[in-house]
Amino acid sequence: MDLYSIVCVSDRTQAQQWYEVFFGRPADKIVGEEYLWQVGVNAWLVVDDRAVRAARVGGAMITLGVTDLDDILVRLAVHGVDHEPVEIYGNGVRHVEVLDPDGNSLSLAEAPEHPAR
């Protein structure tokens, strides 16, 4: 099974630049008017600004599991991308929310190296 998570944006050019900073690389594929970043073996984040999606701009809520949260936050800071404060859950997961220019929520979650038992 493949997963395609659509993030509806108002301006594809602005979003492309922002998501390149967020992921630290250009889109892995461009299909028609959609930009796709591969986020897992069979998982993709798709940025789309077509008019048919306009009512959904800013409504995405996606959480990505990462293993290098601190490195990502440094990269975002270097490019002026703000984020909410990092939270640490009772199970040791470190979690932070980052909003794209349209207000779409992209959360990053890093599991502890040695989970609590």
C-alpha positions in Angstrom: 0.0 0.0 0.0 1.2 3.5 -0.8 0.3 6.7 1.1 0.0 10.1 -0.4 -0.7 12.9 2.1 -1.9 16.0 0.3 -0.9 19.4 1.7 -3.1 22.1 0.1 -1.2 25.4 -0.3 -2.1 28.8 -1.7 1.1 29.4 -3.6 3.0 26.5 -5.1 6.2 28.5 -5.7 6.4 29.8 -2.1 5.5 26.3 -0.8 8.1 24.6 -2.9 10.8 26.8 -1.5 9.6 26.4 2.1 9.3 22.6 1.8 12.7 22.3 0.3 14.0 24.0 3.5 11.8 21.8 5.7 13.0 18.5 4.1 16.5 19.8 3.3 16.2 18.8 -0.4 14.2 19.6 -3.6 11.0 17.6 -4.3 11.7 14.0 -5.2 9.1 14.1 -8.0 7.1 16.6 -9.9 3.9 15.2 -11.3 1.9 17.7 -13.3 1.2 20.6 -10.8 2.1 18.6 -7.7 5.4 18.5 -5.9 6.1 15.2 -4.1 8.6 14.4 -1.3 9.2 10.8 -0.4 8.9 10.5 3.4 9.0 6.7 3.7 9.4 3.6 1.5 5.8 3.9 0.2 4.8 7.3 1.7 4.8 10.7 0.0 3.9 14.2 1.1 2.3 16.0 -1.9 2.1 19.8 -2.2 -0.8 21.0 -4.3 -2.1 24.5 -5.0 -4.7 23.8 -7.7 -8.0 25.7 -7.4 -9.9 22.4 -6.7 -8.0 22.3 -3.3 -8.5 25.9 -2.3 -11.1 25.2 0.4 -8.6 22.9 2.2 -5.6 25.3 2.3 -4.0 25.3 5.7 -6.0 22.3 7.0 -3.3 19.6 7.0 -2.1 18.0 10.2 0.8 15.5 9.6 3.2 14.0 12.0 6.5 12.7 10.7 8.7 10.3 12.8 12.3 11.4 12.7 15.6 10.3 14.2 17.5 13.6 14.0 15.2 16.2 15.5 17.9 18.5 16.7 19.7 18.6 13.3 16.4 19.4 11.6 15.6 22.2 14.0 19.0 23.8 13.5 18.5 23.6 9.7 15.1 25.3 10.0 16.5 28.0 12.3 19.3 28.8 9.8 16.6 29.5 7.2 14.3 31.5 9.6 11.6 28.8 9.9 10.0 29.0 13.4 8.5 26.2 15.4 6.6 25.7 18.6 8.5 24.7 21.7 9.7 21.1 21.8 7.5 19.0 24.1 8.6 15.8 25.8 5.9 13.3 26.4 5.7 11.0 29.3 7.0 8.1 27.1 10.1 10.2 26.2 9.0 11.2 22.7 10.2 14.6 21.7 7.6 16.4 19.6 7.5 19.8 17.9 5.0 21.5 15.6 6.1 23.5 12.6 3.6 25.6 10.5 4.1 26.2 6.8 3.2 29.6 5.4 -0.4 28.6 5.0 -0.7 27.3 8.5 -0.5 23.6 7.7 0.8 21.7 10.7 3.8 19.5 10.2 4.8 17.9 13.5 8.1 16.1 14.0 8.3 13.4 16.6 11.5 11.6 17.8 11.2 8.5 19.9 13.7 8.1 22.7 16.8 6.0 21.9 15.9 3.6 24.7 12.1 3.6 25.3 10.8 3.6 28.8 9.5 0.2 29.9 
